[in-house]
């Protein structure tokens, strides 16, 4: 039905690597966002620490603690995801630069 005929060649998924400049720029942007999110996380946790909960109801206190933990945890997760992406993009830039250097014709 969808079998390729002998004259057809199956498509390959090998795409060339992006340029080192493009990967480096992406890594720079991702690291900037990671630093910004890390600072926002610190500000959020400082704000939560400065404003204690004022309630005698145990359920309200437990829910408030859970929400505060969730907010700080998600902010921290986002910061470290951007940090990992930044490291990966810098590694990709290094790999692309090495491959470009190897593909240069010898003089």
N, C-alpha and C positions, 0 to 999 in steps of 0.2 A: 504494500500500500504506500508507505512513505519510504521504502527502501531506496537509497541513492543508486543511481545507475552507475556503471563502471566509469563513465566519463566524468561524472560529478565528483568533486572532492569535498569532503565534509569541511565545514567552516571551523577554523581554529579560534580559540578564545584568547590567544596570546596577544595582549595589547602592550604597546610600548610603555615604559615607565614615564611618569611625568618628569618634567625638567627639574633639576635640582633647585633652581631658583623658585619655581612654583611651590615645591614641597617645603622649602625653607620658609617662604612667606606664610604658607598655611601653618607651619609649626610656630612661627612667631605670633600669629594671630591667636592660635589656640593657647599658647602659653600666656599671652596677655589676658585672655578670658579666664584662664585657670587662676592666675594671680588675683584678678578682680573678684572672682567668686570666693576665693579663699579669704580675702579681706572682708567680704560681705558676711561670710560664715562667722568670722570672728566678731564682727559687729553685732550680728544677731545673737550670738551666745552671750556677749557682754550685756546686751540689752535685757535678755531673759534673766541673767544673773542679778542685775540691778533691780529688777522688779519682782519681788517675791509674790507668791500666791497668797491671797487673803480670803480664805474660806474655811468654814468649819465642816463642810460637807466632804466626806472622804471620796465620794464618787467624782465630784467636781475637781478635786485635787488630782486624782488619778487620771482623769481625762485631760486635764491641762498639762500634766507632765508628759503624757503620751503625745499630745499635739506638739509640744515644745521639742521633744526628742525627735519626732518625725520631721519637723521643719529644719532643725539643725542637721539631722542625718541626710536629708535630701540635698541640702545645700552643700554639704561636705562631699557627697557622692558626685554631684555635678562638677565640683571643683577638681576632684581627682580623675574623673573621666576626661575632662579637658586636658589635664596634665599628662595622662597616658597617651592621648591623641597627639599632643605636642611632641612627646618623645618619639612616638612612632613615625610622625612626619619628618622629623629630623633624621631618623634612621633611614627612611625612604630616600631622603635627599642625598645622604651619604652613599647609599647603594646606587642611585641613579648616576651620581658623579663618578663612581668607580667604574660603572659599566660604560659610561661615555668615554672615560679615559682609556679603557681597554679596547674600545672600538675605533679609536683614532688610527689612521694609517701610519705605519712606521716610515720614517724619513730615511 
